[in-house]
Amino acid sequence: MISGASGAPAGAPVPTATGSVAAPLPALEWKFSQVFGERAIGEEVQEVDIISAIEFDKTGEHLATGDRGGRVVLFERTDGKDQRTRRELERADSAGSRHPEYRYSTEFQSHEPEFDYLKSLEIEEKINKIRWCQTANAAQFLISTNDKTIKLWKVTEKKVKQVKNLNVDPGARGNGNPLSNNMMLNPKGFAPRLSMNGVAANRSTPAISPDFVFPPGGIPSLHLPSVWSNETALVARCRRVYANAHAYHINSISNNSDCETYISADDLRINLWNLEVSDQSFNIVDIKPTNMEDLTEVITSAEFHPSHCNVLAYSSSKGSIRLIDMRQSALCDRHSKLFEETEHAGSRSFFTEIIASISDIKFARGGRYILSRDYMTLKLWDVNMESSPVAVFKVHEYLRPKLCDLYENDSIFDKFECCLSGDGMRVATGSYSNLFRVFGAATGSEEASTLEASKTPNRRIVTPPSKAGSRLANLARGRRDNRRGGESPGIDLNGGVQDFTSKLLHLAWHPAANVIACAASNSLYMYFA
């Protein structure tokens, strides 16, 4: 949902040459693309292998995932690196456009389990968030965080040096005894093995008899070793560690458009960091009350504006989004705008405040719209209209009668992420039973797809979407679009069986293509349309 050249928001009705309004975009047909770490039938998933973060870089050439074991795994795009001729490329274009495909690149251990002796608390190694940083050369930079510590990583290619020409003639003899067979080395025999951090690992050397004596005239077949390198390996190095700045668990990190600073947010505070300074940060938001008994809400997510380096937004457990301008004061305790939907008094219940808590927010690429996810819905907000969202997408309305059960098994506190397509025309989020939903955000669109994170994503039977009116027309009349998202109340999209242990919490949309990467337990599934 970005502003077009004419200044109208993307998704608005577009007049054709004849003056008529163009029809809304057709629904996308999603297909399975790839899976990494697919679980075999009956295989037990280890807790440390469960994916906890997914992030594309701005170009879409690289993809990063983090897991509960503190590891970061990197993938790189492969379909754009082929060396085909121009004729072959033209033939491929005429046959149909190719969708982005990825391959495993490298992985490294980002965080280790720690123990806070002052508070007697164990700090787990789980990766909460990953963000790619702007790069000016071939190296890749990214920041990752667990509950307490943020780290800046540099990933670059390093040439692997090897030693060759260390071979000996098997017939050569010294003092009547043949040389040890261990001296027979292949060209890669003394190649140093690199550990995960790029340090050469110890390798046992060939054993030579202690009474060995070189024959007169030496050994003609013995060559001087030479160093060569024809292979490269990706090596990750930690460049900065940003620690000891948060008393509570970090839930968000976000890079600034100035490419120099970033923010980190915990339950009560938001800090501003410079990427080059690891021992100092500035507290720009602090909602901690003097008396903790007066605490009524906590920060749940924070995000920088994609183009204005002085503007950021953060959400709260009360279902509100605050837009702040860092130019107003050093401590941004007053917001510029407050996006909050008023709840009708008659519709309040015990679960109202719990399900209103926002778990994730994302700016659209142009910064005009903010997408938020609470427990039951996706909401699309226009930054110029604070009173109500311009669209509401109901994700799993059939769970509303089961809120009591969800509260008892703590599923009601699950934090689902959300994402937007690069053009802002569609939004997506996850649900239970490894399902995720894709909605059309353009005016008049009735797209509301339900897909499963598997090799057959469309096998679920979805009820026909209800008729949705024009959102912009509704806004002009003072009404908002309250779309049901292609499901009727009480209808279970999973055939009557909910698996609350299989939850799709994390997903990301490619910045330039209709490609979605989503995490189902320890497996990374990718789909294209």
C-alpha positions as CSV (number, residue, x, y, z in Angstrom):
1,M,0.0,0.0,0.0
2,I,2.3,2.7,-1.2
3,S,1.7,6.0,-2.8
4,G,1.8,5.9,-6.6
5,A,3.2,8.5,-8.9
6,S,-0.1,10.4,-8.9
7,G,-0.2,10.6,-5.1
8,A,-3.1,8.2,-4.7
9,P,-2.6,5.2,-2.4
10,A,-1.8,2.0,-4.1
11,G,-4.9,-0.2,-4.2
12,A,-7.3,2.7,-5.0
13,P,-9.6,2.3,-8.1
14,V,-7.6,3.1,-11.2
15,P,-9.5,4.7,-14.1
16,T,-8.9,3.2,-17.5
17,A,-8.5,5.1,-20.8
18,T,-12.2,5.0,-21.2
19,G,-12.8,6.5,-17.8
20,S,-14.1,3.3,-16.2
21,V,-12.7,1.9,-13.0
22,A,-10.4,-1.1,-13.4
23,A,-11.4,-4.4,-11.8
24,P,-9.6,-5.5,-8.6
25,L,-6.7,-7.8,-8.9
26,P,-7.5,-11.5,-9.2
27,A,-6.6,-13.7,-6.3
28,L,-3.2,-15.3,-6.4
29,E,-2.7,-19.0,-6.9
30,W,-0.1,-20.1,-4.4
31,K,2.2,-23.1,-5.2
32,F,4.8,-24.9,-3.2
33,S,8.4,-23.9,-4.0
34,Q,10.9,-25.3,-1.5
35,V,11.3,-26.7,1.9
36,F,14.4,-26.8,4.2
37,G,14.6,-29.1,7.2
38,E,11.5,-31.1,6.4
39,R,10.6,-33.4,9.2
40,A,10.2,-37.1,8.4
41,I,7.1,-38.9,9.5
42,G,7.4,-39.9,13.2
43,E,10.5,-37.8,13.7
44,E,10.7,-36.0,17.0
45,V,11.5,-32.3,16.7
46,Q,14.2,-31.0,19.1
47,E,13.3,-27.8,20.9
48,V,16.5,-26.1,19.8
49,D,15.7,-26.6,16.1
50,I,12.4,-24.7,16.1
51,I,12.6,-21.6,14.0
52,S,11.9,-18.4,15.9
53,A,12.7,-15.6,13.4
54,I,12.6,-15.1,9.6
55,E,13.8,-12.1,7.6
56,F,14.5,-11.2,3.9
57,D,17.1,-8.6,3.2
58,K,15.9,-5.5,1.2
59,T,17.0,-6.9,-2.1
60,G,15.4,-10.4,-1.6
61,E,18.8,-12.0,-2.5
62,H,19.3,-13.3,1.0
63,L,17.1,-14.9,3.7
64,A,18.0,-15.4,7.3
65,T,16.4,-17.6,10.0
66,G,17.0,-17.9,13.7
67,D,16.1,-20.8,16.0
68,R,15.6,-21.5,19.7
69,G,19.1,-22.9,19.8
70,G,20.7,-19.5,19.1
71,R,21.7,-20.4,15.6
72,V,21.3,-18.2,12.5
73,V,21.0,-19.9,9.2
74,L,21.5,-18.0,5.9
75,F,20.1,-18.8,2.5
76,E,21.0,-17.1,-0.8
77,R,19.1,-16.8,-4.0
78,T,20.2,-19.1,-6.8
79,D,17.9,-18.6,-9.8
80,G,19.4,-15.2,-10.6
81,K,23.0,-16.4,-10.8
82,D,22.9,-18.7,-13.8
83,Q,25.3,-18.1,-16.7
84,R,22.9,-18.7,-19.5
85,T,23.2,-17.0,-22.9
86,R,21.0,-14.2,-23.9
87,R,19.1,-16.5,-26.3
88,E,18.5,-19.0,-23.5
89,L,17.3,-16.2,-21.2
90,E,14.9,-14.9,-23.8
91,R,13.5,-18.4,-24.3
92,A,13.1,-18.8,-20.6
93,D,11.2,-15.5,-20.3
94,S,8.9,-16.4,-23.1
95,A,8.2,-19.7,-21.4
96,G,7.2,-18.0,-18.2
97,S,8.8,-16.0,-15.4
98,R,10.8,-17.9,-12.9
99,H,10.2,-17.5,-9.2
100,P,13.0,-16.9,-6.7
101,E,14.7,-20.0,-5.4
102,Y,17.2,-20.3,-2.6
103,R,19.9,-22.6,-1.3
104,Y,21.6,-23.1,2.0
105,S,24.5,-20.7,2.4
106,T,26.0,-20.9,5.9
107,E,25.1,-21.0,9.5
108,F,26.7,-19.8,12.8
109,Q,26.1,-19.8,16.5
110,S,24.8,-16.3,17.3
111,H,23.9,-16.7,21.0
112,E,24.8,-19.1,23.8
113,P,22.8,-19.7,27.0
114,E,23.8,-17.4,29.8
115,F,23.0,-16.9,33.5
116,D,22.3,-13.6,35.2
117,Y,23.8,-14.1,38.6
118,L,22.5,-10.8,39.9
119,K,18.9,-11.7,39.3
120,S,19.4,-15.5,39.4
121,L,17.8,-15.9,36.0
122,E,18.8,-18.1,33.1
123,I,19.0,-16.2,29.7
124,E,18.1,-18.6,26.9
125,E,19.8,-18.5,23.6
126,K,16.6,-18.3,21.5
127,I,16.8,-15.8,18.6
128,N,14.0,-13.3,19.0
129,K,14.6,-11.1,15.9
130,I,16.9,-10.7,13.0
131,R,17.4,-7.6,10.9
132,W,19.6,-7.1,7.8
133,C,21.7,-4.0,7.7
134,Q,22.6,-1.8,4.7
135,T,25.9,-2.9,3.0
136,A,28.2,-1.0,0.7
137,N,30.4,-4.0,-0.4
138,A,30.1,-7.7,-0.9
139,A,30.0,-8.4,2.8
140,Q,26.6,-8.9,4.5
141,F,25.8,-7.4,7.9
142,L,22.9,-8.3,10.2
143,I,21.9,-7.9,13.8
144,S,20.3,-10.6,15.9
145,T,19.0,-10.6,19.5
146,N,17.9,-12.9,22.2
147,D,16.2,-11.7,25.4
148,K,19.1,-9.5,26.6
149,T,21.9,-9.2,24.1
150,I,22.1,-7.8,20.6
151,K,25.0,-8.7,18.2
152,L,26.2,-7.3,14.9
153,W,27.5,-9.9,12.5
154,K,29.5,-9.6,9.4
155,V,29.3,-12.4,6.9
156,T,31.9,-12.4,4.1
157,E,33.6,-14.8,1.8
158,K,37.0,-16.0,2.7
159,K,39.5,-17.9,0.5
160,V,40.4,-21.3,1.9
161,K,44.2,-21.7,1.6
162,Q,45.5,-25.1,0.9
163,V,48.9,-26.7,0.5
164,K,49.8,-28.9,-2.5
165,N,52.9,-30.7,-3.9
166,L,53.6,-32.4,-0.6
167,N,53.9,-35.8,-2.2
168,V,56.7,-38.4,-1.9
169,D,57.7,-41.2,-4.2
170,P,56.5,-44.5,-2.6
171,G,59.7,-46.2,-3.8
172,A,62.0,-43.7,-2.1
173,R,63.9,-45.2,0.8
174,G,65.8,-43.8,3.7
175,N,68.5,-45.9,5.5
176,G,67.0,-49.0,3.9
177,N,63.4,-48.5,5.2
178,P,60.5,-47.3,3.0
179,L,59.0,-44.0,4.0
180,S,55.8,-44.1,6.0
181,N,52.7,-44.5,4.0
182,N,51.3,-41.5,5.8
183,M,53.7,-39.4,3.8
184,M,51.6,-40.2,0.7
185,L,49.5,-37.1,0.6
186,N,47.0,-35.9,-1.8
187,P,47.0,-32.3,-2.9
188,K,44.5,-31.4,-0.2
189,G,46.3,-33.4,2.5
190,F,47.4,-30.4,4.5
191,A,44.5,-28.2,3.7
192,P,43.5,-26.5,7.0
193,R,40.0,-27.3,8.1
194,L,38.0,-24.3,9.1
195,S,35.9,-24.3,12.2
196,M,32.5,-22.5,12.3
197,N,34.2,-19.3,13.4
198,G,36.8,-19.5,10.6
199,V,39.7,-20.6,12.8
200,A,41.9,-23.5,11.5
201,A,41.1,-26.6,13.4
202,N,43.9,-28.9,14.6
203,R,44.8,-31.8,12.2
204,S,47.1,-34.7,13.0
205,T,50.4,-34.7,11.0
206,P,51.7,-37.8,9.3
207,A,53.9,-40.0,11.5
208,I,57.6,-40.4,10.4
209,S,59.9,-43.0,11.8
210,P,62.3,-41.5,14.4
211,D,65.3,-43.2,12.8
212,F,64.5,-41.9,9.3
213,V,67.6,-40.6,7.4
214,F,67.5,-38.8,4.1
215,P,69.4,-40.8,1.4
216,P,72.5,-39.3,-0.3
217,G,71.5,-36.8,-2.9
218,G,68.0,-36.3,-1.3
219,I,64.7,-37.5,-2.7
220,P,64.1,-36.2,-6.2
221,S,60.4,-36.6,-6.0
222,L,60.1,-34.4,-2.9
223,H,58.7,-31.1,-3.9
224,L,58.6,-27.8,-2.1
225,P,55.0,-27.2,-0.9
226,S,53.0,-24.4,-2.4
227,V,50.0,-22.6,-1.1
228,W,47.0,-22.2,-3.3
229,S,43.4,-21.3,-2.9
230,N,40.6,-22.1,-5.4
231,E,37.7,-22.4,-2.9
232,T,35.8,-19.8,-0.8
233,A,33.8,-20.3,2.3
234,L,31.4,-17.9,4.1
235,V,32.7,-16.9,7.5
236,A,30.6,-15.0,10.1
237,R,32.4,-12.8,12.6
238,C,30.8,-10.9,15.5
239,R,31.7,-7.2,15.1
240,R,29.7,-5.6,18.0
241,V,28.0,-6.8,21.1
242,Y,25.3,-4.5,22.5
243,A,24.6,-5.7,26.0
244,N,23.4,-4.6,29.5
245,A,20.9,-2.1,28.2
246,H,17.6,-3.9,28.8
247,A,16.2,-4.9,32.2
248,Y,13.3,-6.8,30.5
249,H,13.1,-9.1,27.5
250,I,13.8,-7.6,24.1
251,N,10.9,-8.1,21.7
252,S,11.9,-5.9,18.8
253,I,14.8,-4.5,16.9
254,S,14.5,-2.2,13.8
255,N,17.0,-0.5,11.6
256,N,16.7,3.1,10.8
257,S,16.7,4.5,7.2
258,D,19.8,6.5,8.0
259,C,21.7,3.2,8.0
260,E,23.6,4.4,11.1
261,T,21.2,3.7,14.0
262,Y,18.6,1.2,15.2
263,I,16.2,0.7,18.0
264,S,15.7,-2.1,20.5
265,A,12.5,-2.4,22.5
266,D,11.6,-4.4,25.6
267,D,8.4,-4.5,27.7
268,L,8.8,-0.9,29.1
269,R,11.6,0.9,27.2
270,I,12.9,1.6,23.7
271,N,16.6,2.4,23.3
272,L,18.3,4.1,20.3
273,W,21.7,2.7,19.3
274,N,24.4,3.7,16.9
275,L,25.7,0.7,15.0
276,E,29.3,1.7,15.7
277,V,28.9,2.3,19.4
278,S,28.3,-0.8,21.5
279,D,28.7,0.6,25.0
280,Q,26.2,3.4,25.0
281,S,22.5,3.8,24.0
282,F,19.9,6.4,24.5
283,N,16.5,5.7,26.1
284,I,13.9,7.4,24.0
285,V,10.7,5.8,25.3
286,D,10.1,4.8,28.9
287,I,6.6,3.8,30.1
288,K,7.7,2.3,33.4
289,P,5.5,3.9,36.2
290,T,7.0,5.0,39.5
291,N,4.9,2.4,41.2
292,M,4.8,-0.9,39.3
293,E,1.4,-1.6,40.7
294,D,0.1,1.2,38.4
295,L,1.4,-0.6,35.3
296,T,-1.5,-1.1,32.8
297,E,0.3,-1.8,29.5
298,V,3.6,-3.0,28.0
299,I,5.3,-2.4,24.7
300,T,4.9,-5.4,22.4
301,S,6.5,-4.3,19.1
302,A,8.4,-1.3,17.6
303,E,9.3,-0.3,14.1
304,F,11.1,2.5,12.4
305,H,9.4,4.4,9.5
306,P,10.9,3.1,6.2
307,S,12.0,6.5,4.9
308,H,11.7,9.1,7.7
309,C,14.6,8.6,10.1
310,N,13.0,10.6,12.9
311,V,9.6,8.7,13.0
312,L,8.9,5.4,14.6
313,A,5.9,3.5,15.8
314,Y,5.3,1.1,18.7
315,S,2.4,-1.0,19.8
316,S,1.1,-1.9,23.2
317,S,-0.8,-4.7,25.0
318,K,-3.8,-2.5,25.1
319,G,-4.2,-2.7,21.3
320,S,-3.0,0.9,20.6
321,I,-0.2,2.1,18.2
322,R,1.7,5.3,19.0
323,L,3.6,7.2,16.4
324,I,6.4,9.3,17.8
325,D,8.7,12.0,16.4
326,M,12.2,12.0,17.8
327,R,12.6,15.7,16.9
328,Q,10.2,16.7,19.5
329,S,12.2,15.8,22.6
330,A,15.0,13.6,23.8
331,L,12.6,11.4,25.7
332,C,9.6,10.7,23.5
333,D,7.1,10.3,26.3
334,R,4.5,12.1,24.2
335,H,3.2,10.6,21.0
336,S,2.4,12.5,17.8
337,K,-0.5,10.2,16.9
338,L,-2.4,7.5,18.7
339,F,-4.1,4.8,16.6
340,E,-6.7,3.1,18.8
341,E,-10.0,1.4,18.1
342,T,-12.7,2.1,20.7
343,E,-14.4,-1.0,22.0
344,H,-18.2,-0.9,22.5
345,A,-19.1,-1.2,26.1
346,G,-21.6,-4.0,25.5
347,S,-19.1,-6.2,23.7
348,R,-16.5,-6.3,26.4
349,S,-15.7,-9.6,28.1
350,F,-13.0,-11.1,30.3
351,F,-10.9,-11.8,27.1
352,T,-11.3,-8.4,25.4
353,E,-8.1,-6.9,26.6
354,I,-6.1,-10.1,26.1
355,I,-7.0,-10.6,22.5
356,A,-6.6,-6.9,21.8
357,S,-2.9,-7.0,22.6
358,I,-0.9,-6.3,19.4
359,S,1.8,-8.9,18.8
360,D,3.4,-7.3,15.7
361,I,3.4,-4.2,13.5
362,K,4.8,-3.5,10.1
363,F,5.1,-0.3,8.0
364,A,4.2,-0.6,4.3
365,R,7.1,0.3,2.1
366,G,6.0,3.8,1.5
367,G,5.2,4.4,5.2
368,R,1.6,5.5,4.5
369,Y,0.0,2.4,6.1
370,I,0.7,0.3,9.2
371,L,-0.3,-3.3,9.5
372,S,-0.9,-4.7,13.0
373,R,-1.7,-8.2,14.2
374,D,-3.7,-8.9,17.4
375,Y,-4.8,-12.4,18.4
376,M,-7.9,-12.6,16.2
377,T,-7.4,-10.0,13.4
378,L,-5.2,-8.1,11.1
379,K,-5.8,-4.4,10.9
380,L,-4.6,-1.9,8.3
381,W,-4.2,1.6,9.5
382,D,-3.8,4.8,7.5
383,V,-1.3,7.1,9.3
384,N,-3.5,10.0,8.4
385,M,-6.6,8.6,10.2
386,E,-6.3,7.7,13.9
387,S,-9.9,6.9,14.7
388,S,-10.2,3.4,13.2
389,P,-8.4,1.1,10.8
390,V,-9.2,1.3,7.1
391,A,-9.6,-2.5,7.0
392,V,-10.0,-5.4,9.4
393,F,-9.2,-9.0,8.3
394,K,-10.5,-11.8,10.5
395,V,-7.9,-14.5,10.7
396,H,-9.6,-17.3,12.7
397,E,-13.0,-16.1,13.8
398,Y,-14.1,-19.7,14.4
399,L,-11.9,-19.7,17.5
400,R,-13.9,-17.0,19.3
401,P,-16.2,-19.5,21.0
402,K,-13.1,-21.4,22.2
403,L,-11.4,-18.5,23.9
404,C,-11.8,-20.1,27.3
405,D,-10.0,-23.3,26.2
406,L,-7.3,-21.2,24.6
407,Y,-6.9,-19.3,27.8
408,E,-6.5,-22.4,29.9
409,N,-3.8,-23.9,27.6
410,D,-2.1,-20.5,27.3
411,S,-2.5,-20.4,23.5
412,I,-4.3,-17.1,23.8
413,F,-0.9,-15.5,24.5
414,D,0.7,-16.7,21.3
415,K,2.3,-13.9,19.3
416,F,1.7,-14.1,15.6
417,E,3.7,-12.0,13.1
418,C,2.4,-10.3,10.0
419,C,3.8,-9.1,6.7
420,L,2.9,-7.1,3.6
421,S,3.8,-7.7,0.0
422,G,6.3,-5.4,-1.6
423,D,3.6,-3.6,-3.6
424,G,1.3,-3.4,-0.5
425,M,-1.6,-5.1,-2.3
426,R,-1.7,-8.1,0.0
427,V,-1.1,-9.0,3.6
428,A,-0.4,-12.3,5.4
429,T,-0.3,-13.8,8.8
430,G,-0.2,-17.2,10.5
431,S,-2.7,-19.3,12.5
432,Y,-2.9,-22.7,14.1
433,S,-2.6,-26.2,12.5
434,N,0.3,-24.7,10.5
435,L,-2.1,-22.6,8.5
436,F,-1.4,-19.1,7.2
437,R,-3.8,-16.6,5.5
438,V,-3.3,-14.2,2.6
439,F,-5.7,-11.3,2.2
440,G,-6.1,-8.8,-0.7
441,A,-5.7,-5.2,0.6
442,A,-6.7,-3.5,-2.6
443,T,-10.1,-1.8,-2.8
444,G,-12.8,-4.2,-3.8
445,S,-10.6,-7.3,-3.4
446,E,-12.3,-10.4,-2.0
447,E,-9.1,-12.4,-1.8
448,A,-8.8,-14.4,1.4
449,S,-6.7,-17.5,0.9
450,T,-6.0,-20.2,3.6
451,L,-2.9,-22.3,3.0
452,E,-1.1,-25.0,4.9
453,A,2.6,-25.1,5.5
454,S,3.2,-28.3,3.6
455,K,4.0,-29.5,0.1
456,T,0.3,-29.3,-0.8
457,P,-0.7,-25.9,0.6
458,N,-4.1,-25.8,-1.1
459,R,-5.6,-29.0,0.2
460,R,-7.7,-27.2,2.9
461,I,-11.3,-26.6,2.0
462,V,-12.2,-23.0,2.4
463,T,-15.7,-21.5,2.5
464,P,-16.5,-19.0,-0.2
465,P,-15.6,-15.4,0.8
466,S,-18.4,-13.1,1.7
467,K,-19.1,-10.1,-0.5
468,A,-17.0,-7.1,0.6
469,G,-17.8,-3.6,-0.3
470,S,-15.4,-0.9,-1.4
471,R,-13.3,0.2,1.6
472,L,-12.6,3.7,0.3
473,A,-16.3,4.2,-0.3
474,N,-17.0,3.0,3.2
475,L,-14.5,5.4,4.6
476,A,-16.1,8.2,2.7
477,R,-19.4,7.3,4.4
478,G,-17.7,7.1,7.8
479,R,-17.7,3.3,7.9
480,R,-14.8,0.8,7.9
481,D,-14.4,-2.5,6.1
482,N,-15.0,-5.3,8.6
483,R,-14.2,-8.2,6.3
484,R,-14.7,-11.7,7.5
485,G,-11.8,-13.0,5.5
486,G,-13.6,-15.8,3.7
487,E,-15.0,-17.6,6.7
488,S,-18.3,-17.7,8.5
489,P,-18.6,-17.6,12.3
490,G,-18.3,-21.1,13.7
491,I,-16.8,-22.6,10.6
492,D,-13.5,-24.4,11.3
493,L,-11.1,-24.2,8.4
494,N,-9.3,-27.2,9.6
495,G,-12.1,-29.7,9.3
496,G,-13.3,-29.4,12.9
497,V,-9.9,-30.3,14.4
498,Q,-7.6,-27.7,15.8
499,D,-4.0,-28.4,16.6
500,F,-2.9,-25.6,18.9
501,T,0.6,-27.1,19.2
502,S,1.2,-26.6,15.5
503,K,1.3,-22.8,15.2
504,L,2.7,-20.7,12.4
505,L,4.0,-17.7,14.2
506,H,6.8,-16.5,11.9
507,L,6.6,-15.6,8.2
508,A,8.1,-13.1,5.8
509,W,7.2,-11.7,2.3
510,H,9.8,-11.3,-0.4
511,P,10.3,-7.5,-1.0
512,A,9.9,-7.7,-4.8
513,A,8.2,-10.9,-5.7
514,N,5.1,-12.9,-4.5
515,V,7.1,-15.3,-2.4
516,I,6.3,-16.1,1.2
517,A,8.7,-17.9,3.6
518,C,7.1,-19.4,6.7
519,A,8.2,-21.5,9.6
520,A,6.4,-24.6,10.7
521,S,8.3,-25.9,13.7
522,N,11.8,-26.7,12.5
523,S,10.9,-26.6,8.8
524,L,11.2,-23.6,6.5
525,Y,8.6,-23.6,3.7
526,M,8.6,-21.3,0.7
527,Y,5.7,-20.6,-1.7
528,F,5.3,-18.5,-4.8
529,A,2.4,-17.1,-6.9
